[in-house]
């Protein structure tokens, strides 16, 4: 860790400088002090009075808060209400170790409670929660676009011993995650079967209906067991139970079973019938399975023949009938 050249200066002189930095102005201001450490979630280190600590941006989409744990040296505890903790964001430039000053917006400032362990919770959502002993909690959320952040502790009382300047303050950063995970769902239809229109498809998760486009991307769900019911016109209903693990993505692939369709032929005796160019050998009137999709039926009766295209939907049965009629008109 880099050391500040001013650490050996009298505490009273440094105190005057620090008082100039304490401001509750919501606009950008200059923050002075050497940046000695940059923390990402899961990392730890230490710093001293007046030094700056940078906290990296949060990239986890289910983070509820950044948990900054401060380990305060024992000598500090003898001086109640003597130190101020400040947090800055919206920095004018990217923080790098060794910087002596930068500009940012004050997001929080308050007295350091007299405790050896302090949790500085930075809420990332509107669910702020409640404070308590050993917990420092801003009264507003810290927006993601405020990151990276700068943290600093300075003395605000006179007469403090200069030995406090060389005392190391422990610090670590971690994330408090929502108790949620994600689901991605993909549907595998049989080869040659066209994708059904949305009106013919129903997705129900825990009895709540979701649009197909909502499931095309990651769907956030609470951790634990969930139920899925899938109804697609022409396919057998699918029911699944799946588990969502906190912070992880569950990938679910469903290949729905196509419902079988059948047809029967009704035609005068002696009629020759072709389906998709293939002559039928089974007796007329017998039920026969047929695949979904477009087909062509052709009837040949004596010197006459007639063909027609038709579309088969899964799960439906069809009667294909050829009949002749006699029309008598008077004049």
C-alpha positions as CSV (number, residue, x, y, z in Angstrom):
1,X,0.0,0.0,0.0
2,X,1.3,3.5,-0.9
3,X,1.9,5.8,2.0
4,X,1.0,9.5,2.1
5,X,3.8,12.0,2.5
6,X,1.7,14.0,4.9
7,X,1.3,11.2,7.5
8,X,4.0,12.8,9.7
9,X,2.4,16.2,9.7
10,X,0.7,17.4,12.9
11,X,-2.8,16.2,13.3
12,X,-4.2,19.7,13.9
13,X,-2.9,20.8,10.5
14,X,-4.4,17.9,8.7
15,X,-7.7,18.5,10.6
16,X,-8.1,21.9,9.1
17,X,-7.7,20.5,5.7
18,X,-10.2,17.7,6.3
19,X,-12.9,20.1,7.6
20,X,-12.8,21.8,4.2
21,X,-13.8,18.5,2.6
22,X,-16.9,17.8,4.7
23,X,-19.8,19.0,2.7
24,X,-23.4,18.0,2.2
25,X,-23.6,19.6,-1.2
26,X,-25.2,17.3,-3.8
27,X,-23.0,18.7,-6.6
28,X,-19.6,17.4,-7.6
29,X,-16.7,18.5,-5.3
30,X,-13.0,17.9,-5.1
31,X,-12.0,15.0,-2.8
32,X,-8.4,15.1,-1.6
33,X,-6.3,12.2,-0.4
34,X,-4.2,9.4,-1.9
35,X,-6.1,6.5,-3.5
36,X,-4.3,3.5,-2.1
37,X,-6.6,0.6,-2.8
38,X,-9.3,-0.6,-5.2
39,X,-11.8,-3.2,-4.1
40,X,-13.9,-5.5,-6.2
41,X,-16.6,-7.8,-4.6
42,X,-14.8,-10.6,-2.7
43,X,-11.6,-8.6,-2.1
44,X,-10.1,-7.1,1.1
45,X,-7.3,-4.8,2.1
46,X,-6.6,-1.9,4.5
47,X,-6.2,1.9,4.4
48,X,-5.6,4.8,6.8
49,X,-7.2,8.1,7.7
50,X,-7.5,10.5,4.8
51,X,-6.7,7.8,2.2
52,X,-9.2,7.0,-0.5
53,X,-10.6,3.6,-1.3
54,X,-12.2,2.9,-4.7
55,X,-15.1,0.4,-5.0
56,X,-15.4,-1.2,-8.4
57,X,-18.7,-1.3,-10.4
58,X,-21.2,-4.1,-9.7
59,X,-21.8,-6.5,-12.5
60,X,-24.0,-9.1,-10.9
61,X,-27.6,-8.6,-12.0
62,X,-29.1,-10.0,-8.8
63,X,-27.0,-8.0,-6.3
64,X,-29.2,-6.3,-3.6
65,X,-26.4,-4.4,-1.9
66,X,-22.7,-4.0,-1.6
67,X,-21.5,-5.0,1.9
68,X,-18.5,-3.1,3.0
69,X,-17.0,-4.4,6.2
70,X,-14.8,-2.0,8.2
71,X,-12.5,-3.3,10.9
72,X,-11.7,-0.3,13.1
73,X,-8.5,-0.2,15.2
74,X,-8.9,-0.3,18.9
75,X,-7.4,3.1,19.6
76,X,-10.1,4.7,17.5
77,X,-12.8,3.5,19.9
78,X,-11.6,5.8,22.6
79,X,-12.7,8.8,20.6
80,X,-16.4,8.7,20.1
81,X,-18.0,10.9,17.4
82,X,-14.5,11.9,16.2
83,X,-14.4,10.5,12.7
84,X,-16.6,11.0,9.6
85,X,-17.2,8.4,6.9
86,X,-17.9,9.7,3.4
87,X,-18.9,8.1,0.2
88,X,-18.6,9.6,-3.3
89,X,-19.9,8.5,-6.7
90,X,-20.3,9.9,-10.2
91,X,-16.6,10.4,-10.5
92,X,-15.3,12.8,-13.2
93,X,-12.5,10.4,-14.0
94,X,-11.7,6.7,-13.5
95,X,-9.9,6.1,-10.2
96,X,-6.4,4.8,-10.3
97,X,-4.1,4.0,-7.4
98,X,-1.7,6.8,-6.5
99,X,-4.2,9.6,-7.5
100,X,-4.1,12.5,-5.0
101,X,-7.5,14.0,-5.7
102,X,-10.6,13.6,-7.9
103,X,-14.0,15.1,-8.3
104,X,-17.2,13.3,-7.3
105,X,-20.7,13.7,-5.8
106,X,-21.2,13.1,-2.1
107,X,-23.6,10.2,-1.7
108,X,-23.3,9.6,2.1
109,X,-21.6,11.2,5.1
110,X,-22.0,10.4,8.7
111,X,-20.2,9.9,12.0
112,X,-18.3,6.6,12.5
113,X,-20.0,4.6,15.2
114,X,-17.7,3.4,18.1
115,X,-17.5,-0.3,17.1
116,X,-14.6,-2.6,16.2
117,X,-16.6,-4.1,13.3
118,X,-18.9,-1.9,11.1
119,X,-21.0,-3.0,8.1
120,X,-21.5,-0.2,5.6
121,X,-24.4,-1.5,3.5
122,X,-24.8,0.2,0.1
123,X,-28.4,-0.7,-1.1
124,X,-28.7,-1.1,-4.9
125,X,-32.5,-1.2,-4.9
126,X,-35.4,0.8,-3.3
127,X,-35.6,-1.8,-0.6
128,X,-33.4,0.0,1.9
129,X,-34.1,-2.0,5.0
130,X,-33.5,-0.9,8.5
131,X,-30.2,0.0,10.3
132,X,-29.0,-1.4,13.6
133,X,-26.0,-1.7,15.9
134,X,-22.8,-1.9,13.9
135,X,-24.7,-1.2,10.6
136,X,-24.3,1.9,8.6
137,X,-27.1,2.4,6.1
138,X,-27.8,5.3,3.7
139,X,-31.4,6.4,3.5
140,X,-31.4,6.0,-0.3
141,X,-30.3,3.5,-2.9
142,X,-26.9,3.8,-4.6
143,X,-27.6,3.7,-8.3
144,X,-25.5,1.5,-10.5
145,X,-24.4,4.4,-12.6
146,X,-22.9,6.0,-9.5
147,X,-20.1,3.5,-9.6
148,X,-17.1,3.3,-9.2
149,X,-17.3,4.8,-5.6
150,X,-14.8,6.4,-3.4
151,X,-14.8,5.9,0.4
152,X,-12.9,8.0,2.9
153,X,-12.6,8.4,6.7
154,X,-11.3,11.6,8.2
155,X,-11.1,13.0,11.8
156,X,-13.4,15.9,12.7
157,X,-12.2,16.6,16.3
158,X,-9.2,18.4,17.6
159,X,-6.7,16.9,20.0
160,X,-6.5,13.4,18.5
161,X,-3.1,11.7,18.8
162,X,-1.0,11.6,15.6
163,X,-0.5,7.8,16.1
164,X,-4.0,7.3,14.7
165,X,-2.6,8.4,11.3
166,X,-0.5,5.2,11.0
167,X,-3.3,2.8,12.2
168,X,-4.6,0.5,9.5
169,X,-8.3,0.2,9.0
170,X,-9.4,-3.2,7.6
171,X,-11.9,-3.2,4.7
172,X,-13.5,-5.8,2.6
173,X,-16.3,-5.7,0.0
174,X,-18.9,-8.4,-0.9
175,X,-22.3,-8.6,-2.5
176,X,-25.6,-9.5,-0.9
177,X,-27.6,-11.3,-3.6
178,X,-31.3,-11.6,-4.1
179,X,-32.7,-15.1,-3.4
180,X,-33.4,-15.6,-7.1
181,X,-32.0,-17.4,-10.2
182,X,-32.9,-17.6,-13.8
183,X,-34.7,-19.8,-16.3
184,X,-34.1,-20.2,-20.0
185,X,-36.7,-22.4,-21.8
186,X,-36.4,-23.8,-25.3
187,X,-38.9,-25.8,-27.3
188,X,-37.8,-28.5,-29.7
189,X,-40.5,-29.4,-32.3
190,X,-40.4,-32.4,-34.5
191,X,-38.7,-32.0,-37.8
192,X,-41.0,-30.5,-40.5
193,X,-43.5,-29.2,-38.0
194,X,-44.0,-25.4,-38.2
195,X,-43.8,-23.3,-35.1
196,X,-47.4,-22.7,-33.7
197,X,-48.7,-19.2,-33.5
198,X,-48.6,-17.5,-30.1
199,X,-52.4,-17.8,-29.7
200,X,-52.1,-21.6,-29.9
201,X,-49.4,-21.7,-27.2
202,X,-49.7,-21.3,-23.4
203,X,-46.8,-21.2,-20.9
204,X,-47.7,-21.4,-17.2
205,X,-45.1,-21.2,-14.5
206,X,-46.5,-21.6,-11.0
207,X,-50.0,-21.1,-12.6
208,X,-48.9,-17.7,-13.9
209,X,-49.1,-17.2,-17.7
210,X,-46.0,-15.9,-19.5
211,X,-45.7,-14.7,-23.1
212,X,-43.3,-16.6,-25.2
213,X,-41.0,-13.6,-25.7
214,X,-40.6,-13.4,-21.9
215,X,-39.1,-16.9,-21.9
216,X,-36.9,-16.3,-24.9
217,X,-34.5,-14.5,-22.6
218,X,-33.6,-15.2,-19.0
219,X,-36.6,-15.2,-16.7
220,X,-35.9,-14.2,-13.1
221,X,-37.5,-16.6,-10.5
222,X,-37.2,-17.1,-6.8
223,X,-34.9,-20.0,-5.8
224,X,-36.6,-23.3,-5.1
225,X,-39.0,-25.6,-6.9
226,X,-41.3,-24.4,-9.6
227,X,-43.9,-26.0,-11.9
228,X,-44.3,-25.5,-15.6
229,X,-47.3,-26.4,-17.7
230,X,-47.0,-26.1,-21.5
231,X,-50.0,-26.3,-23.8
232,X,-49.4,-26.2,-27.6
233,X,-52.3,-26.8,-30.0
234,X,-51.8,-30.2,-31.5
235,X,-49.4,-31.5,-28.9
236,X,-49.8,-33.3,-25.6
237,X,-49.7,-31.2,-22.5
238,X,-46.3,-31.0,-20.8
239,X,-46.0,-30.7,-17.0
240,X,-42.6,-30.3,-15.4
241,X,-41.1,-29.5,-12.0
242,X,-37.8,-27.8,-12.0
243,X,-35.4,-26.2,-9.5
244,X,-34.0,-22.7,-9.5
245,X,-30.7,-22.2,-7.6
246,X,-29.7,-18.9,-6.2
247,X,-27.5,-16.9,-8.6
248,X,-27.5,-19.6,-11.3
249,X,-29.3,-20.2,-14.6
250,X,-31.5,-23.3,-15.1
251,X,-31.7,-24.4,-18.8
252,X,-34.9,-26.3,-19.6
253,X,-35.5,-28.0,-23.0
254,X,-38.9,-29.5,-23.8
255,X,-39.7,-31.7,-26.8
256,X,-43.5,-31.8,-26.7
257,X,-45.2,-35.0,-28.0
258,X,-47.1,-34.5,-31.2
259,X,-50.7,-35.7,-31.0
260,X,-51.5,-38.3,-33.6
261,X,-54.0,-37.4,-36.4
262,X,-56.1,-39.8,-38.5
263,X,-58.2,-39.7,-41.7
264,X,-60.9,-41.9,-43.2
265,X,-61.9,-41.9,-46.9
266,X,-65.5,-42.0,-48.1
267,X,-66.0,-42.5,-51.8
268,X,-68.1,-44.6,-54.2
269,X,-67.0,-48.2,-54.8
270,X,-64.4,-48.4,-57.6
271,X,-62.7,-45.1,-56.7
272,X,-58.9,-45.1,-56.7
273,X,-57.5,-42.8,-54.0
274,X,-54.0,-41.3,-53.8
275,X,-52.5,-39.4,-50.8
276,X,-49.4,-37.4,-51.7
277,X,-49.1,-39.3,-55.0
278,X,-49.2,-42.8,-53.3
279,X,-52.1,-45.1,-54.0
280,X,-54.0,-46.3,-51.0
281,X,-54.2,-50.0,-50.5
282,X,-56.4,-50.1,-47.4
283,X,-60.1,-50.4,-47.7
284,X,-62.1,-47.2,-48.1
285,X,-63.5,-46.2,-44.7
286,X,-60.6,-47.5,-42.6
287,X,-59.0,-45.1,-40.2
288,X,-55.4,-44.3,-41.1
289,X,-52.7,-42.2,-39.3
290,X,-51.4,-39.2,-41.1
291,X,-48.6,-36.7,-40.2
292,X,-49.3,-33.0,-39.5
293,X,-48.7,-30.6,-42.4
294,X,-49.9,-30.1,-45.9
295,X,-51.1,-33.0,-48.0
296,X,-52.8,-33.7,-51.4
297,X,-55.6,-36.2,-52.0
298,X,-56.5,-37.3,-55.5
299,X,-59.6,-39.3,-56.4
300,X,-59.8,-41.2,-59.7
301,X,-63.2,-42.6,-60.7
302,X,-63.5,-44.0,-64.3
303,X,-62.4,-41.2,-66.6
304,X,-62.7,-38.5,-64.0
305,X,-60.2,-37.4,-61.4
306,X,-60.3,-34.6,-58.7
307,X,-57.5,-33.5,-56.4
308,X,-57.5,-31.2,-53.3
309,X,-54.9,-29.8,-50.9
310,X,-55.6,-30.0,-47.2
311,X,-53.7,-29.2,-44.0
312,X,-53.5,-31.6,-41.0
313,X,-53.2,-30.3,-37.5
314,X,-51.9,-32.6,-34.7
315,X,-54.5,-34.2,-32.6
316,X,-57.3,-33.8,-35.1
317,X,-59.1,-36.4,-37.2
318,X,-60.3,-35.9,-40.8
319,X,-63.0,-37.4,-43.0
320,X,-62.2,-37.0,-46.7
321,X,-65.3,-37.6,-48.8
322,X,-66.0,-37.8,-52.5
323,X,-69.6,-37.7,-53.5
324,X,-71.5,-37.1,-56.7
325,X,-74.8,-35.3,-56.9
326,X,-77.5,-34.9,-59.6
327,X,-78.8,-31.4,-60.1
328,X,-82.2,-31.1,-61.8
329,X,-83.5,-27.7,-62.8
330,X,-86.8,-26.8,-64.5
331,X,-87.0,-24.2,-67.2
